Amino acid sequence: MVFGEQMKTALITGVTGQDGSYLAEFLLQKGYKVVGLKRRTSLISTDRVDSIFDHPNFSLEYYSLHDGGCIYRLLKQYQPDEFYNLAAQSHVKVSFDVPEETVDTVAMGVLRLLEAVRIFDPTIKVYQASSSEMFGDNPINPQDEQTALMPASPYACAKVFAHNLIRNYRQSYNLHASSGILFNHESPRRGETFVTRKITLAAAKIKLGMQEKLYLGNLDAKRDWGFAGDYVEAMWLMLQQEEPDDYVIATGETHTVKEFLYEVFDAANLNVDQYVEIDPRLFRLHEVPLLLGDPSKAEEKLGWKPKITFKKLAKMMYEADLENLKNTRS
């Protein structure tokens, strides 16, 4: 922050998640006051924000996207310059098990947020975390901002609704509301139920003699995988633009789950055939075979490019899990 400038305030939903924690760190480094919003549940850990918990410009508040009045009160209390909505029930397979909860949080939650901003202060800049899952069954590759959306899960359907709401409120009420259509982005902070983290954690446990087998589903699914720490910079850049817009954030490369598996097991010096087995129960009801993003617009207009390569990402995640397990055991 330049001396004499007024400190900006940002609200972040989903701050205890992977993306939220990286974004909070990034904004604090930029000189922001950051208010992290978390749901009131004993199941959500604050481990990912432990490193910034005592930062003088960071605070944590309870909230609910199911309660528009709660959102309005937080806007009134903190009067933010920017609002980053990263909260979601983001597990695609789980969205088939709890579709109503998924839709109420991911879709209707965004409607409540936008209404609160529109009524309280329409100058607040809003970032919405859209998802590459919205492209679903569309065979066109690579996918950009103009690619037709063909969602293939309750989660993706809800994201499409929210994505269209952002566009509608931008056009109807002149809100500075932007969507980042993020392709898969991973890190050592990724939830353990996601396939990349499941692989890296299992490899570390096998290496230390703490696990015998790793059971996986479809290894042929192709995804565009980047590093979450790189992607939060793109979120911030969107809200620094004069005009709001939607941007695909991706690496422009695609790799199979099998490729990620081999990268990790090579880093661990382990034999895949010896330790990995396929379990049909882990296949999704409807698997999207290929997701590949075209980040040209973000590169041209935002000046954004990913920094961490696929190989480095896989190795980074494995080494972080290995180190954490060693520290836990000692």
N, C-alpha and C positions, 0 to 999 in steps of 0.2 A: 504493500500500500504506500502510495506517495504521501509524503508529509503534508498535512493540511487537508487531505481528502477525508471525507466522512466515511467511517467504517460501514461497509455493507453488511446486511443481515440476510442469511439464507436459512430456510426451513427445509429439512430433508426427511421425507418419510422412508421407512426401511433402512434407517441409519445403522442398525445392528447387523445388516446383511453384508454380503461381499461388496457390492457396488457402493452402498451407502457409507461404509467405513472408509473406503478409498476416497470417495468424494469429500467426505468431511475433512480428512487429512489434507487433501488438495486445497480446499477452500480456506482452511486455517492458515496454510502456507501463503495464500494470496492475501491474507489480512482480513478475512471475513469474521464476523460473529456467526457461529453456526449453532442452530438449534436442531438437535436430532430428535426425531419423533419415533417412538416405539409403542407397540401395542401392549396393553396391560395383561400380560400372561406370564406365568412362571416358566413356561417352556422356552422363552426367548432369552438367550444368553447375550451379555454385553461384552463378551471376550474380544470381539473384533474392534471395539472402540476403547479397550483398556488403555492403550498407549496415549490416547488424547483425553481420557476421562477427566483429568485434573487441569486441562488447559483452561486458562482464564477466559477464553472466548468461546468455550464449548459448554453447552448445557443439554440436558436430556429431559424430554417431556413425554408424558403419556398422551395418546390420541387414538382416534378410531375413524377410519374411512367410512364406517357404517353410520356415522353421526355427523351430519352437516353442521349442526350447531357447535360441536366441538371444534371443527376446523375453523369456523368463523371466529370463535373466541381466541384461538391461537393466533390468527391473523391480526386481530385487534390488540392482543397482548404484545406481540413482537414486531408488528408492522414491517414484514420482510420486504426486501428488494427483489428476492428471487425465491421460488418455491420449486424444489426438485421432488417429483413423485416417483420413488423407486420401489414402493411397497407393492407386493403381490403375493398371491399363492402361485409361485412360479414353476412348480413341478408339473410338467405336461402330463405324465402318467397319473399323478394324483388328481388332476383336474377331472378325470373320468370318474373317480371315486367320489369326489365332492364338487360336482359341477355347480350347484347353486351357490355354495360359499365362494367358489372361485369367481363366478360372474358378479356376485354382489361386491366383492372387494375390487376386482380388477376393472370392471366396467362401471358399475354404479358408483363406486368410490371416486372415480375420476369426475363423474357428473357432479357429485356433491362438492368436490374440491373446486371445480370451475365455477359453480354457482356462488360459492363462498367468496372467491376472488372477484367475480363480476360485481357482486353486491357491495363488498367491503372496499375494494380498491382495484379497479381494472388496470392499473399501471404496474401491478406486480407481475414480474416475468415468470412464466411457468414452463418447466421442463417435464415432459411425460416420457417415461421409459416404454417405448413400443418394442416389438420383438420380431425377429426374423421368422418366428413360427407363424406369423400372419400370412406368409406367402404359401405355406402349406404344400398343397398338391400342384402348384403351378410349375409346369415343366421348364419354363423359361429360365435360363441361367446365362450369366450372372443376373441377380435381381437388384433393381435400383428403385428409386422413389416412385417411378411410374409403373412398376410391375403390378399386375392385378393381384389382389389379395384373395387367397383361397384357403382359409383356415381349416385345419384338420383335427382340432381338439377343442374341448370347452374353453381351455385356457386361451388358445389362439383366437377363438370367436370373441371372447371377452376383450382381448387386446385390440381387435379390429374395431369394435364398438367404441372403445376409449380413444383410439387413434382418430376415428372419424369425428368424435366429439371435439377433440383438440382443433381440428381443421374447421369445424363448424363454428366454434366459439371465436376462433381467430377471425373468421370472415364476417360473422354476425355482430360481434361486439368489439372488434378491433383489439382483442387481447394479444399480448406478446406471448403466445403459447406455441411451443415447438416440440416436435416428437423426434426422438432418436431411435431409429429402427436398428437396434443393436443385434448383430449376429452373435453366436456363442462366444462368451468371454469368460475366461477361467482364471484361477489364481490359487495360491495356497489357502485362501479364505473361502473357497467354494464349499458349499454344503456337501456333506459326506454322502448324500443320496444321489448326487449327480455323477454321471458315469466317469468323468475325468478324475474327480476326487476319489471316487470309489476305487479306481485303478491305482492311483498313486499311494493311497493309504494302505491298500492291500499289499502292494509291492514292498512298502516299507515294513509292514508287519511280517510278511514272509521272510524278508531279509533278516529280521531280528528273531525269527523263530516263534513269532506270536500268532501266526495263521498258517494254515496248510494249503487252502485252495481259494481261488477267486472265481466266483460264478458270475457270468455276464450273459446278456441277451444278444441282440443283433449287433454284430461287429462290422457290418457292411454300410451302415448309415454314414453318409458323408456330411461333414459340417465345416463351416468357416470359423476357426477357433483363434481368438486373440486373447490378450492379457487385459484383465479388468482395470488394472491401474492405468493403462493407456487410454481406455475408453472413457473414463470419467473426465478427462481433459476435454474431450469432444462435447460432453454434456455442457460443461461450463462455457465453451466457445460459442455454442448455439445461443446462449442467453446474452452474449456480448455483442451480437449482431444487431444492426439497426432494424432489420426486418425479421420477423419470426418465420420459420420454415421447417420442413421435415428433412432429415438426413439419414442415409444409410451409413452405419458405422461398422466396418468389417475390414478384413485383411486382404480380400480378393483371392484367397487361396482356399482350397478345400482338401480335407483329409478324412479318412475313415476312422472309426473307433478303433479298428484293428491297428492302424498306423500309430495312433496315440498309445495303444497298449504296448506295441513293440518298442517305441521310443522310451517308454518308462522302464520296461523290463530290461532293455539294453543298458540303461543308466544304472540299474540295480544289479546288472550282471546275473540275471535270472533267466531260466528257460521257460518260455510261454507255454509250450506243450506240456511241461511237467506240472504246472501249477494252475492253469486256467481251464475251466470247463464251461460249456454253454448250457444255460438253463432256459428252456422254452417259456417258462412262467414269467421271465423277465422281459419278454418281447412286448412292445406297446400294442394296444388294440389297433391303432392306425399309425404306422411309422412313415414319416416323411423321409424319402430316400436321400435327398440331396438339398442342401442349402448353401448357396454361394453368393456373397454380396459384392456389389460394385460400389466402392467408396469414393468414386471420382468426384462427386459433388462436394463431399466433405473435404477432400484434398484441395479442391480448387477454391471453394468459398471460405472454408474455415482455416485452411492451411494445416490441416490435421493429417498425420500419418501414424500408423502403428509402429512401435519401436521393438517390441519383443517378438522374436520369431517362434514358430511352432515348436521347433526342437528345443529352444531355450526354455519355453514355457513348460513343456513336459518335464524336463530335467529340474527346473526350479521347483515345481510342485512336489516331485518325488523327494528331493533333498530337504524341503521344508518339513514334510511329513516324517521323514527319517529322523531329522534333528529333534522334532517335537517329541517323538516317541522315546528317543534316547534320554531326553531331559526328564520325561515323565517317569521313566524306569529308575533313574539315578537318584 
